[in-house]
Each structure stands twice: as C-alpha cells, then as structure tokens.
Amino acid sequence: MVLSQNLDCTRVVHQLDRADALSLVLGWLKSVQKQDNESVNNAINSIYVDEEDYESLRQSIDDYQNFKKVDLAVKIEKHELLELRRIAAYLYKLKERWSQSLELSKKDNMFKDAIDTAAQSKDPKLVSDLLKYFAVEKNDPESFCACLYTCYELVEPDVALEMAWRNNMMDYAMPFMIQYMARTHKAVTELQEAAKPKNSDGATDSSNPYLGQIMNGNFGTPEIAATAYNHMPMQMTPMMMNNQMGGQMGGGMQMGGGMQMGGGMQMGMGGMQ
C-alpha cells in the first residue's frame, strides 16, 4: 500500500497470479482500481466470482469498463449461481451480443431481462421472435403484454395482432392496438392539416369545391368498370360526358329536310329531326 505509486500494477498482478496469491491483496487491488487498469479489473472480478460475491461483481462491472467482458461472460454463463448467470447475460448485452444474452435470460426464465435486452437491441426481428416465444412456446400472456409495452416502437402491429388472435390473447394485446391506432390517427390528422394550402391571409383556400372532399378522404362514389353484367359505369365523369357529346356532334346530329352542314349536320325547311 505504501509503495502503490511506484508499482507497475500490471506486473504486480502477473507475479501474484503466478503465486496464486491475488486473494491476499484484494484490499490493495481495490485501492488501485480507480486507475481502471485492465489487469487489476480482471483480477478483482475473478476474485468476486470465486467468492460468489455477485453484488460486488456487478458494481465493479458498472464502475470500471476496462476488462475482458466476453471472457468473463463465458466463464460464468454456466455457473450454478443464478445471479452470476444473469451477470453473464448482462455482459453479452454490453457487448451487443443480443441473441446470446436473450438465450441465457430465456433459459433461466428471466423474462424481464430478456424484454429489456430486446428493447435495447432496436431490432424488430428479435422483438418478434421474443413475442412468438411468449405467445407460442411459453403461453405466457403477461410477459407477452409486457413485451408489447416495453418494445412498443419495435413491434410490428400485424405480427402482434396475429399472434394474439391465434393464441387467445386478444385482451392482452388490445392496450397496444388502441395506443397504436390513436397515434396513427393523430399522425394522419396532422399530415392532413399540414397539407392544406394556405392563402395570403393564412386561411385555408376553399375556392376548389373538390379540395374539402380530397382532404377529408372523400373521393365520391367509386366507379365500377363495364363488365358483362354492367354495360355502363355507375358514375359519369365530366371528361366522359364531353367525349360522348363531341362524338355525337361530329358524326350524327341532323336537323330537318336536306341541308347538310359540316361533317354530318343537316338543316332543312321541313323541321328538326
């Protein structure tokens, strides 16, 4: 302790490790851990694992990040103590190995840890797989609902609705669906308001009679194309009417007894036909 400032921490740890005497100097290791030396952190974490002191190990991991996270996770992922296995899943999450972290959490039924990991991954596919795991494999509606709530931004609505419907969990999915429909309706309304043209006074321009119908999503009665059972469209548009009248004026209108004008118009004294 007196010579700490003059010692090479990495060399000291290496010498004590060869002598299997690291546990004897745990106090000194803690006093120099503030330097965040990798060898010191690895030694302290190893001692905590041997002593099964998972609380101190978790605190050390959170406070000092300079250590071999994957090596420590591999060392404790099959430990008989549940809390150490949870720390292994936590270490995989820190290294963004989302799938390995999820598998460890699911194996130990640590569903809250699994849901939190899926949310932090920002991966919709992982979230969908976790929802399927809760709905199909575990038949756990509470965890299914919790996953919908925690991973709301990553959930695909059609996937959630289908899983809930197929596995009799509609009551647990309805809060999510209601929230999704409310947000969608609000977003569409805001887009419609933003798309309305403004005049110079800032008021909505209503000179076009069809504008209100378009902005409100009302496009009139849908037209049905001519089929074997429907020879005429249900609704004539102005363009169709103009084309039909033009054809009649150009080729088939006759007036009276003999005088012909233009391409097909005839006029005479005998009257109009």
C-alpha positions as CSV (number, residue, x, y, z in Angstrom):
1,M,0.0,0.0,0.0
2,V,2.9,2.4,0.8
3,L,4.6,1.7,-2.5
4,S,1.5,1.8,-4.7
5,Q,2.5,4.9,-6.5
6,N,5.8,3.4,-7.5
7,L,4.5,0.0,-8.6
8,D,3.6,-1.3,-12.0
9,C,0.1,-2.7,-11.4
10,T,0.1,-5.0,-14.4
11,R,3.4,-6.6,-13.4
12,V,2.4,-7.0,-9.7
13,V,-0.9,-8.7,-10.7
14,H,1.0,-11.0,-13.0
15,Q,3.5,-12.0,-10.3
16,L,0.8,-12.5,-7.7
17,D,-1.3,-14.5,-10.1
18,R,1.6,-17.0,-10.7
19,A,1.9,-17.4,-7.0
20,D,-1.8,-17.8,-6.6
21,A,-1.9,-15.0,-4.0
22,L,-4.2,-12.5,-5.6
23,S,-6.9,-13.0,-3.0
24,L,-4.4,-11.9,-0.3
25,V,-4.0,-8.5,-1.8
26,L,-7.7,-7.7,-2.6
27,G,-7.5,-4.6,-0.4
28,W,-4.6,-3.2,-2.4
29,L,-6.3,-4.2,-5.7
30,K,-9.4,-2.2,-4.7
31,S,-7.3,0.8,-3.8
32,V,-5.7,1.0,-7.2
33,Q,-8.8,0.0,-9.2
34,K,-9.5,3.7,-9.7
35,Q,-6.8,3.7,-12.4
36,D,-9.1,1.4,-14.4
37,N,-6.2,-0.9,-15.2
38,E,-7.3,-4.0,-17.3
39,S,-5.2,-6.5,-15.3
40,V,-6.4,-5.1,-12.0
41,N,-10.1,-5.2,-13.1
42,N,-9.8,-8.8,-14.4
43,A,-8.1,-9.9,-11.1
44,I,-10.8,-8.3,-8.9
45,N,-13.6,-9.7,-11.0
46,S,-12.1,-13.1,-10.9
47,I,-11.9,-13.0,-7.1
48,Y,-15.5,-11.9,-6.8
49,V,-16.6,-14.8,-9.0
50,D,-14.6,-17.3,-6.8
51,E,-16.2,-15.8,-3.7
52,E,-19.6,-15.7,-5.4
53,D,-19.9,-12.1,-4.4
54,Y,-22.3,-11.2,-7.3
55,E,-23.2,-7.8,-5.9
56,S,-19.6,-6.5,-5.7
57,L,-19.0,-8.0,-9.2
58,R,-22.0,-6.2,-10.7
59,Q,-20.8,-2.9,-9.1
60,S,-17.3,-3.4,-10.4
61,I,-18.6,-4.1,-13.9
62,D,-20.7,-0.9,-13.9
63,D,-18.0,1.3,-12.5
64,Y,-15.0,0.0,-14.5
65,Q,-15.4,-1.0,-18.1
66,N,-11.8,-1.8,-19.0
67,F,-11.8,-5.6,-18.7
68,K,-12.4,-8.7,-20.9
69,K,-16.2,-8.8,-20.9
70,V,-16.6,-11.8,-23.2
71,D,-14.0,-13.9,-21.3
72,L,-15.8,-13.2,-18.0
73,A,-19.2,-14.0,-19.6
74,V,-18.0,-17.3,-20.9
75,K,-16.6,-18.2,-17.5
76,I,-19.8,-17.6,-15.6
77,E,-22.6,-18.3,-18.1
78,K,-22.9,-21.9,-16.8
79,H,-22.3,-21.1,-13.2
80,E,-24.5,-22.8,-10.7
81,L,-25.5,-19.5,-9.1
82,L,-28.4,-17.8,-10.9
83,E,-27.2,-14.3,-10.2
84,L,-23.9,-14.9,-11.8
85,R,-25.6,-16.3,-14.9
86,R,-27.7,-13.1,-15.1
87,I,-24.4,-11.1,-15.0
88,A,-23.2,-13.2,-17.9
89,A,-26.3,-12.2,-19.9
90,Y,-25.7,-8.6,-18.9
91,L,-22.1,-8.8,-20.2
92,Y,-23.3,-10.2,-23.5
93,K,-25.7,-7.3,-23.7
94,L,-22.9,-4.8,-23.1
95,K,-21.0,-6.3,-26.0
96,E,-24.2,-6.1,-28.1
97,R,-24.4,-9.9,-28.5
98,W,-28.1,-9.7,-28.2
99,S,-29.0,-13.2,-29.2
100,Q,-26.7,-14.8,-26.7
101,S,-28.0,-12.6,-23.9
102,L,-31.6,-13.4,-24.8
103,E,-30.9,-17.1,-24.8
104,L,-29.4,-17.0,-21.4
105,S,-32.3,-15.0,-20.0
106,K,-34.9,-17.2,-21.5
107,K,-33.2,-20.4,-20.3
108,D,-33.3,-19.0,-16.7
109,N,-36.9,-17.6,-17.1
110,M,-35.6,-14.1,-16.5
111,F,-38.2,-12.7,-18.8
112,K,-37.8,-9.1,-17.7
113,D,-34.1,-9.2,-18.5
114,A,-35.0,-10.7,-21.9
115,I,-37.5,-8.0,-22.7
116,D,-35.1,-5.2,-21.7
117,T,-32.4,-6.7,-23.9
118,A,-34.8,-6.9,-26.9
119,A,-35.8,-3.3,-26.3
120,Q,-32.2,-2.1,-26.2
121,S,-31.2,-4.1,-29.3
122,K,-33.5,-1.9,-31.5
123,D,-34.0,-5.0,-33.7
124,P,-37.7,-5.6,-34.7
125,K,-36.9,-9.2,-35.7
126,L,-35.6,-10.0,-32.2
127,V,-38.7,-8.5,-30.7
128,S,-41.0,-10.5,-33.0
129,D,-39.1,-13.7,-32.1
130,L,-39.5,-12.9,-28.4
131,L,-43.2,-12.3,-28.8
132,K,-43.6,-15.6,-30.5
133,Y,-41.7,-17.3,-27.7
134,F,-44.0,-15.8,-25.1
135,A,-47.2,-16.5,-27.1
136,V,-46.5,-19.9,-28.6
137,E,-43.8,-21.7,-26.6
138,K,-44.5,-20.4,-23.1
139,N,-48.2,-19.4,-23.4
140,D,-47.4,-16.5,-21.1
141,P,-49.9,-13.7,-21.8
142,E,-48.5,-11.4,-19.0
143,S,-45.0,-11.5,-20.5
144,F,-46.5,-11.1,-24.0
145,C,-48.3,-7.9,-22.8
146,A,-45.2,-6.6,-21.0
147,C,-43.1,-7.1,-24.2
148,L,-45.7,-5.2,-26.3
149,Y,-45.5,-2.3,-23.8
150,T,-41.7,-2.2,-23.4
151,C,-40.8,-2.7,-27.0
152,Y,-43.7,-0.6,-28.4
153,E,-41.6,1.2,-31.0
154,L,-40.2,-2.0,-32.4
155,V,-43.3,-4.1,-32.6
156,E,-44.9,-4.8,-35.9
157,P,-48.7,-4.4,-35.4
158,D,-49.8,-7.0,-37.8
159,V,-47.5,-9.6,-36.2
160,A,-48.7,-8.7,-32.7
161,L,-52.3,-8.9,-33.7
162,E,-52.0,-12.2,-35.4
163,M,-50.1,-13.8,-32.6
164,A,-52.7,-12.6,-30.1
165,W,-55.6,-13.8,-32.2
166,R,-54.1,-17.2,-32.8
167,N,-53.2,-17.8,-29.2
168,N,-56.3,-16.3,-27.5
169,M,-54.5,-13.3,-26.1
170,M,-56.6,-10.5,-27.7
171,D,-57.4,-8.9,-24.3
172,Y,-53.7,-8.6,-23.6
173,A,-52.9,-7.1,-27.0
174,M,-55.8,-4.6,-27.0
175,P,-54.0,-1.8,-25.0
176,F,-51.2,-1.9,-27.6
177,M,-53.6,-1.8,-30.5
178,I,-55.6,1.0,-29.0
179,Q,-52.5,3.1,-28.5
180,Y,-51.2,2.3,-32.0
181,M,-54.5,3.3,-33.6
182,A,-54.6,6.5,-31.5
183,R,-51.1,7.5,-32.5
184,T,-51.7,6.6,-36.2
185,H,-54.9,8.7,-36.3
186,K,-53.2,11.6,-34.7
187,A,-50.3,11.4,-37.2
188,V,-52.7,11.2,-40.2
189,T,-54.7,14.2,-38.9
190,E,-51.5,16.3,-38.5
191,L,-50.4,15.4,-42.0
192,Q,-53.8,16.4,-43.5
193,E,-53.7,19.7,-41.6
194,A,-50.2,20.4,-42.8
195,A,-51.1,19.5,-46.5
196,K,-54.0,22.0,-46.7
197,P,-52.9,25.0,-48.9
198,K,-53.0,28.4,-47.3
199,N,-53.9,31.8,-48.9
200,S,-52.1,35.0,-48.2
201,D,-54.1,35.7,-45.1
202,G,-53.2,32.3,-43.6
203,A,-56.7,30.8,-44.0
204,T,-57.4,27.6,-45.9
205,D,-58.1,28.2,-49.6
206,S,-61.6,26.8,-50.2
207,S,-62.0,28.0,-53.8
208,N,-61.8,24.5,-55.2
209,P,-65.0,22.6,-54.3
210,Y,-63.3,19.3,-54.5
211,L,-60.5,20.2,-52.1
212,G,-62.5,19.6,-49.0
213,Q,-63.5,16.1,-50.2
214,I,-60.0,15.2,-51.0
215,M,-58.5,16.4,-47.7
216,N,-61.2,14.6,-45.8
217,G,-60.6,11.4,-47.8
218,N,-63.9,11.6,-49.6
219,F,-63.4,10.9,-53.3
220,G,-67.0,10.5,-54.2
221,T,-68.8,7.3,-55.3
222,P,-66.4,4.8,-56.7
223,E,-66.8,3.9,-60.3
224,I,-67.4,0.4,-61.5
225,A,-65.9,-0.6,-64.8
226,A,-68.1,-2.1,-67.6
227,T,-68.5,-5.8,-67.4
228,A,-70.7,-8.5,-68.9
229,Y,-73.4,-7.6,-66.3
230,N,-72.7,-3.8,-66.1
231,H,-72.5,-2.1,-69.5
232,M,-72.3,1.4,-68.2
233,P,-70.3,2.9,-65.4
234,M,-72.2,3.9,-62.3
235,Q,-71.0,7.4,-62.4
236,M,-70.2,9.6,-65.5
237,T,-67.2,11.9,-65.1
238,P,-67.2,15.3,-66.9
239,M,-64.5,14.1,-69.2
240,M,-66.6,11.1,-70.3
241,M,-69.6,13.3,-70.9
242,N,-67.6,15.7,-73.1
243,N,-66.2,12.9,-75.1
244,Q,-69.7,11.4,-75.7
245,M,-71.3,14.7,-76.7
246,G,-68.4,15.5,-79.0
247,G,-68.8,12.2,-80.9
248,Q,-72.5,12.9,-81.4
249,M,-72.0,16.5,-82.6
250,G,-69.2,15.4,-85.0
251,G,-70.9,12.5,-86.7
252,G,-74.6,12.0,-86.1
253,M,-76.8,15.2,-85.4
254,Q,-79.2,16.0,-88.2
255,M,-81.7,18.9,-88.5
256,G,-84.5,18.9,-91.0
257,G,-85.1,18.1,-94.6
258,G,-82.0,18.2,-96.6
259,M,-79.5,20.8,-95.9
260,Q,-76.3,19.4,-94.6
261,M,-73.6,21.4,-92.7
262,G,-70.1,20.4,-91.7
263,G,-69.3,16.7,-91.3
264,G,-72.8,15.5,-90.6
265,M,-75.2,18.2,-89.5
266,Q,-78.2,18.7,-91.8
267,M,-80.8,21.5,-91.8
268,G,-84.0,22.0,-93.8
269,M,-87.3,23.7,-94.0
270,G,-89.2,20.6,-93.1
271,G,-88.3,20.8,-89.5
272,M,-85.8,19.5,-87.0
273,Q,-85.3,15.7,-86.7
